[in-house]
Amino acid sequence: MLSGRRQKHVSINTLAQLLDPHCDLLLVGDSLGQVLLGYETTVRVTMAEMVHHTKAVVRGSKAAMVIADMPFLSYSTPEEALENAGVFL
């Protein structure tokens, strides 16, 4: 879907944290810590919180690809990064 659009030079639309039927990509950012959870920074956001909110966006998305930030310190080593990335899948 996306590669074909890119090859044809058709724009790819992205929207962060909002569901819109016209978006190709939805980004669940760790900024949800500040916007939704009331944290002062994004540093306190956990993998569990990111997974929880990402699942909600996936349930609400009809066709868009969903991308999620990995929170701070969830990728300190290559092994930890791979394990936590797998949690999102």
PyMOL Python script that loads the backbone (N, CA, C, O; Angstrom):
from pymol import cmd

cmd.read_pdbstr("""\
ATOM      1  N   MET A   1       0.817  -1.185   0.000  1.00  0.00           N
ATOM      2  CA  MET A   1       0.000   0.000   0.000  1.00  0.00           C
ATOM      3  C   MET A   1       0.865   1.254   0.000  1.00  0.00           C
ATOM      4  O   MET A   1       0.735   2.096  -0.888  1.00  0.00           O
ATOM      5  N   LEU A   2       1.752   1.387   0.995  1.00  0.00           N
ATOM      6  CA  LEU A   2       2.545   2.600   1.109  1.00  0.00           C
ATOM      7  C   LEU A   2       3.624   2.697   0.046  1.00  0.00           C
ATOM      8  O   LEU A   2       3.870   3.781  -0.483  1.00  0.00           O
ATOM      9  N   SER A   3       4.274   1.585  -0.278  1.00  0.00           N
ATOM     10  CA  SER A   3       5.347   1.647  -1.273  1.00  0.00           C
ATOM     11  C   SER A   3       4.800   2.029  -2.641  1.00  0.00           C
ATOM     12  O   SER A   3       5.453   2.770  -3.377  1.00  0.00           O
ATOM     13  N   GLY A   4       3.621   1.541  -2.994  1.00  0.00           N
ATOM     14  CA  GLY A   4       3.005   1.912  -4.266  1.00  0.00           C
ATOM     15  C   GLY A   4       2.694   3.389  -4.332  1.00  0.00           C
ATOM     16  O   GLY A   4       2.890   4.022  -5.369  1.00  0.00           O
ATOM     17  N   ARG A   5       2.216   3.937  -3.245  1.00  0.00           N
ATOM     18  CA  ARG A   5       1.910   5.374  -3.199  1.00  0.00           C
ATOM     19  C   ARG A   5       3.193   6.192  -3.306  1.00  0.00           C
ATOM     20  O   ARG A   5       3.228   7.233  -3.962  1.00  0.00           O
ATOM     21  N   ARG A   6       4.228   5.712  -2.664  1.00  0.00           N
ATOM     22  CA  ARG A   6       5.500   6.446  -2.700  1.00  0.00           C
ATOM     23  C   ARG A   6       6.080   6.444  -4.109  1.00  0.00           C
ATOM     24  O   ARG A   6       6.577   7.467  -4.580  1.00  0.00           O
ATOM     25  N   GLN A   7       6.017   5.302  -4.778  1.00  0.00           N
ATOM     26  CA  GLN A   7       6.542   5.209  -6.136  1.00  0.00           C
ATOM     27  C   GLN A   7       5.773   6.103  -7.104  1.00  0.00           C
ATOM     28  O   GLN A   7       6.342   6.610  -8.070  1.00  0.00           O
ATOM     29  N   LYS A   8       4.492   6.296  -6.847  1.00  0.00           N
ATOM     30  CA  LYS A   8       3.659   7.150  -7.704  1.00  0.00           C
ATOM     31  C   LYS A   8       3.700   8.609  -7.259  1.00  0.00           C
ATOM     32  O   LYS A   8       3.020   9.458  -7.834  1.00  0.00           O
ATOM     33  N   HIS A   9       4.506   8.897  -6.227  1.00  0.00           N
ATOM     34  CA  HIS A   9       4.634  10.256  -5.676  1.00  0.00           C
ATOM     35  C   HIS A   9       3.308  10.797  -5.160  1.00  0.00           C
ATOM     36  O   HIS A   9       3.011  11.984  -5.294  1.00  0.00           O
ATOM     37  N   VAL A  10       2.513   9.903  -4.566  1.00  0.00           N
ATOM     38  CA  VAL A  10       1.262  10.295  -3.932  1.00  0.00           C
ATOM     39  C   VAL A  10       1.558  10.515  -2.454  1.00  0.00           C
ATOM     40  O   VAL A  10       2.261   9.715  -1.835  1.00  0.00           O
ATOM     41  N   SER A  11       1.034  11.579  -1.894  1.00  0.00           N
ATOM     42  CA  SER A  11       1.346  11.889  -0.499  1.00  0.00           C
ATOM     43  C   SER A  11       0.830  10.806   0.437  1.00  0.00           C
ATOM     44  O   SER A  11      -0.182  10.157   0.172  1.00  0.00           O
ATOM     45  N   ILE A  12       1.554  10.628   1.541  1.00  0.00           N
ATOM     46  CA  ILE A  12       1.181   9.702   2.600  1.00  0.00           C
ATOM     47  C   ILE A  12       0.808  10.554   3.807  1.00  0.00           C
ATOM     48  O   ILE A  12       1.613  11.356   4.280  1.00  0.00           O
ATOM     49  N   ASN A  13      -0.392  10.381   4.293  1.00  0.00           N
ATOM     50  CA  ASN A  13      -0.883  11.190   5.403  1.00  0.00           C
ATOM     51  C   ASN A  13      -0.650  10.486   6.727  1.00  0.00           C
ATOM     52  O   ASN A  13      -0.879   9.283   6.856  1.00  0.00           O
ATOM     53  N   THR A  14      -0.196  11.247   7.705  1.00  0.00           N
ATOM     54  CA  THR A  14       0.038  10.729   9.046  1.00  0.00           C
ATOM     55  C   THR A  14      -0.658  11.624  10.053  1.00  0.00           C
ATOM     56  O   THR A  14      -0.679  12.846   9.906  1.00  0.00           O
ATOM     57  N   LEU A  15      -1.224  11.010  11.071  1.00  0.00           N
ATOM     58  CA  LEU A  15      -1.894  11.763  12.124  1.00  0.00           C
ATOM     59  C   LEU A  15      -1.497  11.157  13.453  1.00  0.00           C
ATOM     60  O   LEU A  15      -1.529   9.936  13.608  1.00  0.00           O
ATOM     61  N   ALA A  16      -1.128  11.977  14.407  1.00  0.00           N
ATOM     62  CA  ALA A  16      -0.694  11.476  15.710  1.00  0.00           C
ATOM     63  C   ALA A  16      -1.861  11.431  16.683  1.00  0.00           C
ATOM     64  O   ALA A  16      -2.527  12.439  16.919  1.00  0.00           O
ATOM     65  N   GLN A  17      -2.100  10.254  17.243  1.00  0.00           N
ATOM     66  CA  GLN A  17      -3.031  10.022  18.342  1.00  0.00           C
ATOM     67  C   GLN A  17      -4.501  10.336  18.054  1.00  0.00           C
ATOM     68  O   GLN A  17      -5.300  10.362  18.990  1.00  0.00           O
ATOM     69  N   LEU A  18      -4.875  10.566  16.842  1.00  0.00           N
ATOM     70  CA  LEU A  18      -6.278  10.792  16.502  1.00  0.00           C
ATOM     71  C   LEU A  18      -6.657   9.841  15.384  1.00  0.00           C
ATOM     72  O   LEU A  18      -5.833   9.538  14.522  1.00  0.00           O
ATOM     73  N   LEU A  19      -7.880   9.374  15.387  1.00  0.00           N
ATOM     74  CA  LEU A  19      -8.310   8.454  14.346  1.00  0.00           C
ATOM     75  C   LEU A  19      -9.030   9.223  13.252  1.00  0.00           C
ATOM     76  O   LEU A  19      -9.994   9.940  13.520  1.00  0.00           O
ATOM     77  N   ASP A  20      -8.570   9.076  12.040  1.00  0.00           N
ATOM     78  CA  ASP A  20      -9.141   9.755  10.895  1.00  0.00           C
ATOM     79  C   ASP A  20      -9.149   8.758   9.741  1.00  0.00           C
ATOM     80  O   ASP A  20      -8.099   8.196   9.429  1.00  0.00           O
ATOM     81  N   PRO A  21     -10.280   8.517   9.098  1.00  0.00           N
ATOM     82  CA  PRO A  21     -10.342   7.510   8.040  1.00  0.00           C
ATOM     83  C   PRO A  21      -9.490   7.846   6.820  1.00  0.00           C
ATOM     84  O   PRO A  21      -9.280   6.987   5.964  1.00  0.00           O
ATOM     85  N   HIS A  22      -9.004   9.057   6.726  1.00  0.00           N
ATOM     86  CA  HIS A  22      -8.205   9.463   5.574  1.00  0.00           C
ATOM     87  C   HIS A  22      -6.707   9.355   5.822  1.00  0.00           C
ATOM     88  O   HIS A  22      -5.913   9.700   4.946  1.00  0.00           O
ATOM     89  N   CYS A  23      -6.312   8.890   6.982  1.00  0.00           N
ATOM     90  CA  CYS A  23      -4.896   8.779   7.315  1.00  0.00           C
ATOM     91  C   CYS A  23      -4.361   7.409   6.950  1.00  0.00           C
ATOM     92  O   CYS A  23      -5.031   6.390   7.116  1.00  0.00           O
ATOM     93  N   ASP A  24      -3.137   7.414   6.450  1.00  0.00           N
ATOM     94  CA  ASP A  24      -2.460   6.174   6.095  1.00  0.00           C
ATOM     95  C   ASP A  24      -1.696   5.603   7.286  1.00  0.00           C
ATOM     96  O   ASP A  24      -1.589   4.386   7.442  1.00  0.00           O
ATOM     97  N   LEU A  25      -1.169   6.490   8.119  1.00  0.00           N
ATOM     98  CA  LEU A  25      -0.358   6.094   9.270  1.00  0.00           C
ATOM     99  C   LEU A  25      -0.890   6.776  10.522  1.00  0.00           C
ATOM    100  O   LEU A  25      -1.262   7.949  10.495  1.00  0.00           O
ATOM    101  N   LEU A  26      -0.919   6.033  11.607  1.00  0.00           N
ATOM    102  CA  LEU A  26      -1.286   6.613  12.900  1.00  0.00           C
ATOM    103  C   LEU A  26      -0.115   6.411  13.844  1.00  0.00           C
ATOM    104  O   LEU A  26       0.356   5.288  14.023  1.00  0.00           O
ATOM    105  N   LEU A  27       0.359   7.491  14.449  1.00  0.00           N
ATOM    106  CA  LEU A  27       1.477   7.422  15.380  1.00  0.00           C
ATOM    107  C   LEU A  27       0.974   7.539  16.804  1.00  0.00           C
ATOM    108  O   LEU A  27       0.299   8.505  17.161  1.00  0.00           O
ATOM    109  N   VAL A  28       1.310   6.542  17.617  1.00  0.00           N
ATOM    110  CA  VAL A  28       1.039   6.605  19.045  1.00  0.00           C
ATOM    111  C   VAL A  28       2.362   7.006  19.680  1.00  0.00           C
ATOM    112  O   VAL A  28       3.272   6.188  19.814  1.00  0.00           O
ATOM    113  N   GLY A  29       2.461   8.267  20.068  1.00  0.00           N
ATOM    114  CA  GLY A  29       3.714   8.789  20.577  1.00  0.00           C
ATOM    115  C   GLY A  29       3.806   8.714  22.090  1.00  0.00           C
ATOM    116  O   GLY A  29       2.794   8.708  22.791  1.00  0.00           O
ATOM    117  N   ASP A  30       5.049   8.657  22.586  1.00  0.00           N
ATOM    118  CA  ASP A  30       5.221   8.636  24.034  1.00  0.00           C
ATOM    119  C   ASP A  30       4.824   9.965  24.673  1.00  0.00           C
ATOM    120  O   ASP A  30       4.802  10.089  25.897  1.00  0.00           O
ATOM    121  N   SER A  31       4.514  10.950  23.845  1.00  0.00           N
ATOM    122  CA  SER A  31       3.987  12.214  24.373  1.00  0.00           C
ATOM    123  C   SER A  31       2.632  12.017  25.042  1.00  0.00           C
ATOM    124  O   SER A  31       2.139  12.919  25.719  1.00  0.00           O
ATOM    125  N   LEU A  32       2.026  10.844  24.857  1.00  0.00           N
ATOM    126  CA  LEU A  32       0.770  10.560  25.559  1.00  0.00           C
ATOM    127  C   LEU A  32       0.968  10.619  27.070  1.00  0.00           C
ATOM    128  O   LEU A  32       0.012  10.813  27.821  1.00  0.00           O
ATOM    129  N   GLY A  33       2.196  10.452  27.505  1.00  0.00           N
ATOM    130  CA  GLY A  33       2.495  10.581  28.933  1.00  0.00           C
ATOM    131  C   GLY A  33       2.162  11.967  29.457  1.00  0.00           C
ATOM    132  O   GLY A  33       1.663  12.118  30.572  1.00  0.00           O
ATOM    133  N   GLN A  34       2.442  12.969  28.650  1.00  0.00           N
ATOM    134  CA  GLN A  34       2.147  14.344  29.045  1.00  0.00           C
ATOM    135  C   GLN A  34       0.707  14.725  28.704  1.00  0.00           C
ATOM    136  O   GLN A  34       0.024  15.375  29.495  1.00  0.00           O
ATOM    137  N   VAL A  35       0.261  14.318  27.531  1.00  0.00           N
ATOM    138  CA  VAL A  35      -1.054  14.732  27.043  1.00  0.00           C
ATOM    139  C   VAL A  35      -2.193  14.001  27.749  1.00  0.00           C
ATOM    140  O   VAL A  35      -3.195  14.619  28.107  1.00  0.00           O
ATOM    141  N   LEU A  36      -2.051  12.706  27.949  1.00  0.00           N
ATOM    142  CA  LEU A  36      -3.135  11.905  28.519  1.00  0.00           C
ATOM    143  C   LEU A  36      -2.928  11.517  29.980  1.00  0.00           C
ATOM    144  O   LEU A  36      -3.888  11.419  30.744  1.00  0.00           O
ATOM    145  N   LEU A  37      -1.675  11.297  30.361  1.00  0.00           N
ATOM    146  CA  LEU A  37      -1.411  10.761  31.695  1.00  0.00           C
ATOM    147  C   LEU A  37      -0.964  11.809  32.704  1.00  0.00           C
ATOM    148  O   LEU A  37      -0.854  11.514  33.894  1.00  0.00           O
ATOM    149  N   GLY A  38      -0.707  13.019  32.247  1.00  0.00           N
ATOM    150  CA  GLY A  38      -0.358  14.103  33.159  1.00  0.00           C
ATOM    151  C   GLY A  38       1.067  14.102  33.670  1.00  0.00           C
ATOM    152  O   GLY A  38       1.365  14.773  34.658  1.00  0.00           O
ATOM    153  N   TYR A  39       1.965  13.356  33.015  1.00  0.00           N
ATOM    154  CA  TYR A  39       3.365  13.358  33.428  1.00  0.00           C
ATOM    155  C   TYR A  39       4.013  14.664  32.983  1.00  0.00           C
ATOM    156  O   TYR A  39       3.576  15.283  32.013  1.00  0.00           O
ATOM    157  N   GLU A  40       5.049  15.076  33.692  1.00  0.00           N
ATOM    158  CA  GLU A  40       5.765  16.304  33.323  1.00  0.00           C
ATOM    159  C   GLU A  40       6.627  16.110  32.084  1.00  0.00           C
ATOM    160  O   GLU A  40       6.827  17.050  31.314  1.00  0.00           O
ATOM    161  N   THR A  41       7.141  14.897  31.883  1.00  0.00           N
ATOM    162  CA  THR A  41       7.947  14.573  30.708  1.00  0.00           C
ATOM    163  C   THR A  41       7.510  13.208  30.187  1.00  0.00           C
ATOM    164  O   THR A  41       6.662  12.540  30.778  1.00  0.00           O
ATOM    165  N   THR A  42       8.103  12.815  29.079  1.00  0.00           N
ATOM    166  CA  THR A  42       7.789  11.496  28.514  1.00  0.00           C
ATOM    167  C   THR A  42       8.609  10.382  29.151  1.00  0.00           C
ATOM    168  O   THR A  42       8.363   9.207  28.881  1.00  0.00           O
ATOM    169  N   VAL A  43       9.571  10.729  29.986  1.00  0.00           N
ATOM    170  CA  VAL A  43      10.496   9.738  30.567  1.00  0.00           C
ATOM    171  C   VAL A  43       9.776   8.692  31.412  1.00  0.00           C
ATOM    172  O   VAL A  43      10.226   7.547  31.473  1.00  0.00           O
ATOM    173  N   ARG A  44       8.682   9.047  32.057  1.00  0.00           N
ATOM    174  CA  ARG A  44       7.979   8.100  32.947  1.00  0.00           C
ATOM    175  C   ARG A  44       7.094   7.093  32.206  1.00  0.00           C
ATOM    176  O   ARG A  44       6.622   6.132  32.814  1.00  0.00           O
ATOM    177  N   VAL A  45       6.865   7.293  30.931  1.00  0.00           N
ATOM    178  CA  VAL A  45       5.986   6.400  30.170  1.00  0.00           C
ATOM    179  C   VAL A  45       6.599   4.999  30.116  1.00  0.00           C
ATOM    180  O   VAL A  45       7.785   4.844  29.823  1.00  0.00           O
ATOM    181  N   THR A  46       5.792   3.995  30.399  1.00  0.00           N
ATOM    182  CA  THR A  46       6.257   2.610  30.429  1.00  0.00           C
ATOM    183  C   THR A  46       5.845   1.858  29.163  1.00  0.00           C
ATOM    184  O   THR A  46       4.999   2.316  28.395  1.00  0.00           O
ATOM    185  N   MET A  47       6.456   0.709  28.971  1.00  0.00           N
ATOM    186  CA  MET A  47       6.053  -0.161  27.859  1.00  0.00           C
ATOM    187  C   MET A  47       4.589  -0.557  28.015  1.00  0.00           C
ATOM    188  O   MET A  47       3.843  -0.563  27.036  1.00  0.00           O
ATOM    189  N   ALA A  48       4.175  -0.886  29.223  1.00  0.00           N
ATOM    190  CA  ALA A  48       2.785  -1.305  29.450  1.00  0.00           C
ATOM    191  C   ALA A  48       1.809  -0.208  29.037  1.00  0.00           C
ATOM    192  O   ALA A  48       0.770  -0.492  28.440  1.00  0.00           O
ATOM    193  N   GLU A  49       2.136   1.037  29.351  1.00  0.00           N
ATOM    194  CA  GLU A  49       1.256   2.148  28.973  1.00  0.00           C
ATOM    195  C   GLU A  49       1.226   2.333  27.456  1.00  0.00           C
ATOM    196  O   GLU A  49       0.166   2.568  26.877  1.00  0.00           O
ATOM    197  N   MET A  50       2.391   2.227  26.816  1.00  0.00           N
ATOM    198  CA  MET A  50       2.438   2.365  25.359  1.00  0.00           C
ATOM    199  C   MET A  50       1.654   1.246  24.674  1.00  0.00           C
ATOM    200  O   MET A  50       0.915   1.490  23.720  1.00  0.00           O
ATOM    201  N   VAL A  51       1.819   0.034  25.162  1.00  0.00           N
ATOM    202  CA  VAL A  51       1.094  -1.102  24.572  1.00  0.00           C
ATOM    203  C   VAL A  51      -0.410  -0.930  24.767  1.00  0.00           C
ATOM    204  O   VAL A  51      -1.187  -1.164  23.841  1.00  0.00           O
ATOM    205  N   HIS A  52      -0.817  -0.526  25.951  1.00  0.00           N
ATOM    206  CA  HIS A  52      -2.238  -0.310  26.243  1.00  0.00           C
ATOM    207  C   HIS A  52      -2.852   0.697  25.261  1.00  0.00           C
ATOM    208  O   HIS A  52      -3.900   0.427  24.673  1.00  0.00           O
ATOM    209  N   HIS A  53      -2.217   1.832  25.087  1.00  0.00           N
ATOM    210  CA  HIS A  53      -2.765   2.872  24.211  1.00  0.00           C
ATOM    211  C   HIS A  53      -2.650   2.496  22.735  1.00  0.00           C
ATOM    212  O   HIS A  53      -3.510   2.848  21.928  1.00  0.00           O
ATOM    213  N   THR A  54      -1.590   1.784  22.395  1.00  0.00           N
ATOM    214  CA  THR A  54      -1.442   1.331  21.006  1.00  0.00           C
ATOM    215  C   THR A  54      -2.538   0.338  20.648  1.00  0.00           C
ATOM    216  O   THR A  54      -3.088   0.399  19.548  1.00  0.00           O
ATOM    217  N   LYS A  55      -2.862  -0.570  21.553  1.00  0.00           N
ATOM    218  CA  LYS A  55      -3.951  -1.521  21.300  1.00  0.00           C
ATOM    219  C   LYS A  55      -5.270  -0.795  21.073  1.00  0.00           C
ATOM    220  O   LYS A  55      -6.058  -1.190  20.214  1.00  0.00           O
ATOM    221  N   ALA A  56      -5.512   0.255  21.832  1.00  0.00           N
ATOM    222  CA  ALA A  56      -6.749   1.025  21.660  1.00  0.00           C
ATOM    223  C   ALA A  56      -6.803   1.666  20.278  1.00  0.00           C
ATOM    224  O   ALA A  56      -7.855   1.672  19.639  1.00  0.00           O
ATOM    225  N   VAL A  57      -5.692   2.200  19.818  1.00  0.00           N
ATOM    226  CA  VAL A  57      -5.650   2.827  18.494  1.00  0.00           C
ATOM    227  C   VAL A  57      -5.832   1.775  17.408  1.00  0.00           C
ATOM    228  O   VAL A  57      -6.549   2.008  16.435  1.00  0.00           O
ATOM    229  N   VAL A  58      -5.192   0.621  17.563  1.00  0.00           N
ATOM    230  CA  VAL A  58      -5.347  -0.459  16.578  1.00  0.00           C
ATOM    231  C   VAL A  58      -6.806  -0.893  16.490  1.00  0.00           C
ATOM    232  O   VAL A  58      -7.323  -1.107  15.394  1.00  0.00           O
ATOM    233  N   ARG A  59      -7.473  -1.026  17.637  1.00  0.00           N
ATOM    234  CA  ARG A  59      -8.894  -1.420  17.623  1.00  0.00           C
ATOM    235  C   ARG A  59      -9.746  -0.397  16.878  1.00  0.00           C
ATOM    236  O   ARG A  59     -10.707  -0.767  16.203  1.00  0.00           O
ATOM    237  N   GLY A  60      -9.409   0.866  16.992  1.00  0.00           N
ATOM    238  CA  GLY A  60     -10.204   1.912  16.362  1.00  0.00           C
ATOM    239  C   GLY A  60      -9.834   2.199  14.928  1.00  0.00           C
ATOM    240  O   GLY A  60     -10.573   2.890  14.227  1.00  0.00           O
ATOM    241  N   SER A  61      -8.716   1.689  14.478  1.00  0.00           N
ATOM    242  CA  SER A  61      -8.250   1.960  13.120  1.00  0.00           C
ATOM    243  C   SER A  61      -8.836   0.950  12.148  1.00  0.00           C
ATOM    244  O   SER A  61      -8.824  -0.254  12.404  1.00  0.00           O
ATOM    245  N   LYS A  62      -9.341   1.443  11.048  1.00  0.00           N
ATOM    246  CA  LYS A  62      -9.925   0.545  10.043  1.00  0.00           C
ATOM    247  C   LYS A  62      -8.889   0.083   9.017  1.00  0.00           C
ATOM    248  O   LYS A  62      -8.887  -1.086   8.632  1.00  0.00           O
ATOM    249  N   ALA A  63      -8.013   0.979   8.573  1.00  0.00           N
ATOM    250  CA  ALA A  63      -7.084   0.603   7.518  1.00  0.00           C
ATOM    251  C   ALA A  63      -5.680   1.155   7.704  1.00  0.00           C
ATOM    252  O   ALA A  63      -4.752   0.691   7.041  1.00  0.00           O
ATOM    253  N   ALA A  64      -5.500   2.118   8.574  1.00  0.00           N
ATOM    254  CA  ALA A  64      -4.202   2.769   8.713  1.00  0.00           C
ATOM    255  C   ALA A  64      -3.173   1.865   9.375  1.00  0.00           C
ATOM    256  O   ALA A  64      -3.510   1.024  10.208  1.00  0.00           O
ATOM    257  N   MET A  65      -1.919   2.050   8.993  1.00  0.00           N
ATOM    258  CA  MET A  65      -0.821   1.382   9.672  1.00  0.00           C
ATOM    259  C   MET A  65      -0.578   2.124  10.983  1.00  0.00           C
ATOM    260  O   MET A  65      -0.522   3.354  11.000  1.00  0.00           O
ATOM    261  N   VAL A  66      -0.434   1.395  12.062  1.00  0.00           N
ATOM    262  CA  VAL A  66      -0.222   2.014  13.370  1.00  0.00           C
ATOM    263  C   VAL A  66       1.244   1.851  13.756  1.00  0.00           C
ATOM    264  O   VAL A  66       1.801   0.754  13.706  1.00  0.00           O
ATOM    265  N   ILE A  67       1.852   2.969  14.142  1.00  0.00           N
ATOM    266  CA  ILE A  67       3.246   3.007  14.562  1.00  0.00           C
ATOM    267  C   ILE A  67       3.270   3.517  15.997  1.00  0.00           C
ATOM    268  O   ILE A  67       2.536   4.444  16.338  1.00  0.00           O
ATOM    269  N   ALA A  68       4.108   2.920  16.836  1.00  0.00           N
ATOM    270  CA  ALA A  68       4.185   3.348  18.235  1.00  0.00           C
ATOM    271  C   ALA A  68       5.626   3.638  18.630  1.00  0.00           C
ATOM    272  O   ALA A  68       6.554   2.940  18.222  1.00  0.00           O
ATOM    273  N   ASP A  69       5.790   4.686  19.432  1.00  0.00           N
ATOM    274  CA  ASP A  69       7.101   4.982  20.013  1.00  0.00           C
ATOM    275  C   ASP A  69       7.442   3.931  21.054  1.00  0.00           C
ATOM    276  O   ASP A  69       6.572   3.427  21.765  1.00  0.00           O
ATOM    277  N   MET A  70       8.716   3.613  21.128  1.00  0.00           N
ATOM    278  CA  MET A  70       9.189   2.804  22.244  1.00  0.00           C
ATOM    279  C   MET A  70       9.642   3.786  23.318  1.00  0.00           C
ATOM    280  O   MET A  70      10.429   4.689  23.035  1.00  0.00           O
ATOM    281  N   PRO A  71       9.160   3.622  24.539  1.00  0.00           N
ATOM    282  CA  PRO A  71       9.473   4.600  25.579  1.00  0.00           C
ATOM    283  C   PRO A  71      10.946   4.570  26.008  1.00  0.00           C
ATOM    284  O   PRO A  71      11.682   3.616  25.759  1.00  0.00           O
ATOM    285  N   PHE A  72      11.322   5.651  26.654  1.00  0.00           N
ATOM    286  CA  PHE A  72      12.680   5.840  27.164  1.00  0.00           C
ATOM    287  C   PHE A  72      13.121   4.620  27.971  1.00  0.00           C
ATOM    288  O   PHE A  72      12.367   4.092  28.789  1.00  0.00           O
ATOM    289  N   LEU A  73      14.344   4.189  27.727  1.00  0.00           N
ATOM    290  CA  LEU A  73      14.988   3.047  28.388  1.00  0.00           C
ATOM    291  C   LEU A  73      14.363   1.689  28.068  1.00  0.00           C
ATOM    292  O   LEU A  73      14.639   0.706  28.757  1.00  0.00           O
ATOM    293  N   SER A  74      13.528   1.623  27.038  1.00  0.00           N
ATOM    294  CA  SER A  74      12.977   0.323  26.640  1.00  0.00           C
ATOM    295  C   SER A  74      13.841  -0.328  25.560  1.00  0.00           C
ATOM    296  O   SER A  74      13.517  -1.410  25.071  1.00  0.00           O
ATOM    297  N   TYR A  75      14.929   0.324  25.194  1.00  0.00           N
ATOM    298  CA  TYR A  75      15.813  -0.180  24.143  1.00  0.00           C
ATOM    299  C   TYR A  75      17.283   0.059  24.506  1.00  0.00           C
ATOM    300  O   TYR A  75      18.089   0.434  23.654  1.00  0.00           O
ATOM    301  N   SER A  76      17.617  -0.162  25.773  1.00  0.00           N
ATOM    302  CA  SER A  76      18.976   0.099  26.268  1.00  0.00           C
ATOM    303  C   SER A  76      20.025  -0.814  25.641  1.00  0.00           C
ATOM    304  O   SER A  76      21.170  -0.411  25.438  1.00  0.00           O
ATOM    305  N   THR A  77      19.625  -2.039  25.339  1.00  0.00           N
ATOM    306  CA  THR A  77      20.518  -2.991  24.675  1.00  0.00           C
ATOM    307  C   THR A  77      19.796  -3.520  23.442  1.00  0.00           C
ATOM    308  O   THR A  77      18.570  -3.440  23.364  1.00  0.00           O
ATOM    309  N   PRO A  78      20.536  -4.057  22.480  1.00  0.00           N
ATOM    310  CA  PRO A  78      19.873  -4.639  21.315  1.00  0.00           C
ATOM    311  C   PRO A  78      18.879  -5.746  21.688  1.00  0.00           C
ATOM    312  O   PRO A  78      17.817  -5.872  21.078  1.00  0.00           O
ATOM    313  N   GLU A  79      19.237  -6.538  22.690  1.00  0.00           N
ATOM    314  CA  GLU A  79      18.349  -7.624  23.108  1.00  0.00           C
ATOM    315  C   GLU A  79      17.051  -7.085  23.707  1.00  0.00           C
ATOM    316  O   GLU A  79      15.963  -7.578  23.410  1.00  0.00           O
ATOM    317  N   GLU A  80      17.184  -6.072  24.550  1.00  0.00           N
ATOM    318  CA  GLU A  80      15.997  -5.462  25.158  1.00  0.00           C
ATOM    319  C   GLU A  80      15.136  -4.777  24.097  1.00  0.00           C
ATOM    320  O   GLU A  80      13.908  -4.844  24.150  1.00  0.00           O
ATOM    321  N   ALA A  81      15.772  -4.129  23.152  1.00  0.00           N
ATOM    322  CA  ALA A  81      15.033  -3.467  22.068  1.00  0.00           C
ATOM    323  C   ALA A  81      14.231  -4.487  21.261  1.00  0.00           C
ATOM    324  O   ALA A  81      13.063  -4.257  20.948  1.00  0.00           O
ATOM    325  N   LEU A  82      14.847  -5.590  20.933  1.00  0.00           N
ATOM    326  CA  LEU A  82      14.171  -6.633  20.156  1.00  0.00           C
ATOM    327  C   LEU A  82      13.021  -7.245  20.946  1.00  0.00           C
ATOM    328  O   LEU A  82      11.938  -7.466  20.404  1.00  0.00           O
ATOM    329  N   GLU A  83      13.253  -7.516  22.216  1.00  0.00           N
ATOM    330  CA  GLU A  83      12.194  -8.082  23.059  1.00  0.00           C
ATOM    331  C   GLU A  83      11.001  -7.131  23.170  1.00  0.00           C
ATOM    332  O   GLU A  83       9.853  -7.548  23.015  1.00  0.00           O
ATOM    333  N   ASN A  84      11.274  -5.863  23.437  1.00  0.00           N
ATOM    334  CA  ASN A  84      10.178  -4.894  23.590  1.00  0.00           C
ATOM    335  C   ASN A  84       9.483  -4.591  22.263  1.00  0.00           C
ATOM    336  O   ASN A  84       8.271  -4.381  22.239  1.00  0.00           O
ATOM    337  N   ALA A  85      10.219  -4.568  21.181  1.00  0.00           N
ATOM    338  CA  ALA A  85       9.589  -4.378  19.870  1.00  0.00           C
ATOM    339  C   ALA A  85       8.635  -5.536  19.586  1.00  0.00           C
ATOM    340  O   ALA A  85       7.557  -5.343  19.023  1.00  0.00           O
ATOM    341  N   GLY A  86       9.042  -6.733  19.980  1.00  0.00           N
ATOM    342  CA  GLY A  86       8.184  -7.904  19.807  1.00  0.00           C
ATOM    343  C   GLY A  86       6.885  -7.829  20.581  1.00  0.00           C
ATOM    344  O   GLY A  86       5.878  -8.400  20.163  1.00  0.00           O
ATOM    345  N   VAL A  87       6.898  -7.134  21.698  1.00  0.00           N
ATOM    346  CA  VAL A  87       5.680  -6.962  22.498  1.00  0.00           C
ATOM    347  C   VAL A  87       4.628  -6.208  21.684  1.00  0.00           C
ATOM    348  O   VAL A  87       3.440  -6.519  21.767  1.00  0.00           O
ATOM    349  N   PHE A  88       5.051  -5.235  20.911  1.00  0.00           N
ATOM    350  CA  PHE A  88       4.114  -4.477  20.082  1.00  0.00           C
ATOM    351  C   PHE A  88       3.499  -5.330  18.975  1.00  0.00           C
ATOM    352  O   PHE A  88       2.366  -5.094  18.557  1.00  0.00           O
ATOM    353  N   LEU A  89       4.242  -6.307  18.510  1.00  0.00           N
ATOM    354  CA  LEU A  89       3.738  -7.148  17.418  1.00  0.00           C
ATOM    355  C   LEU A  89       2.751  -8.142  17.941  1.00  0.00           C
ATOM    356  O   LEU A  89       2.214  -8.941  17.174  1.00  0.00           O
TER     357      LEU A  89
END
""", "prot")
cmd.dss("prot")
cmd.show_as("cartoon", "prot")
cmd.util.cbc("prot")
cmd.orient("prot")
